[in-house]
């Protein structure tokens, strides 16, 4: 567009949504990060011609984001999670006698901190990087104090779920995301997975825990053992919730940027997946502990809907003005707790089946990192993780 905003026109229509943009110092190229399950950097001429992925020898499951040049044009930098944390890498061209090879990359940051952003200095001699020390502390609402207080000394977990017999809990340790099981007081803790596991839910008989790694849904024995992938086909499976009889799991698919495509049910005996009739436009399903209700979210208008098992009917429970956070049932199935961190920030209690909303407390700085997961204790008090880490700006010098 022109400097005054006029004469706007499409320059390039990429195959996925663009999320970052940088212009080369000579003004001839653009570096664009395209959002997908594994983001990728594309280069395109400043006139919109010749778009192509960055030529780079890089693992298919490692991100490429925030591509940019140093002001002198000598170096091309980008961010990636290739080595478990966010780091800054510099593109390295092959030596002249390896001309047939793709460029590689050299890691510039130390892999001790998660680097979330970086920018080269104007003189091209140094690099500024934003490093984040990830830490979290679970907080629970104390009705006597009327506010959130540390839960189990500030348990480093993004979410926890209490077992049906109220003797155990499982939780996603933060920031690793590994799944742990312990007594309600935190004792007898044992690690169940060595990979990230979120959205965990107990089976009605307390023998299994279902979870998602944001791509596939698994179940793992409450006594430990190898996790079992429930479905071989499909992707982006999230929000598993056990049916009241424990014979199936309802879930939805969400890739992070497109619209969820409805509710699906996997039969655990046959592994057959079928769409839930009437749930074609809903997402984030969660069965109540007593099996009487299923709640989910819907769009246009944004609202929480509730399904009554006895009548097999859906109806609106509450309308929302901002699509934030997740929710959890109270143990007696008479209420749903949810948080809002932007408009009308706070922790709320929504009665079931009448849909009366009551604000419970303020909410801490949850940040994007824990996705706003809400937990509920065995005695019915809501809990949420607060961000307890720190961010600092670091300077690195090229030699």
PyMOL commands that set and color helices and strands:
alter all, ss='L'
color gray80, all
select helices_A, chain A and resi 96-98+368-370
alter helices_A, ss='H'
color red, helices_A
select strands_A, chain A and resi 18-23+29-34+40-45+52-53+65-69+76-80+87-92+104-107+114-120+126-133+136-142+147-150+157-162+168-173+178-183+190-196+198-202+208-212+217-221+228-229+237-242+248-253+263-267+273-275+282-287+293-298+303-308+313-319+327-329+335-340+346-351+357-361+374-376+382-387+390-397
alter strands_A, ss='S'
color yellow, strands_A
deselect
rebuild
show_as cartoon
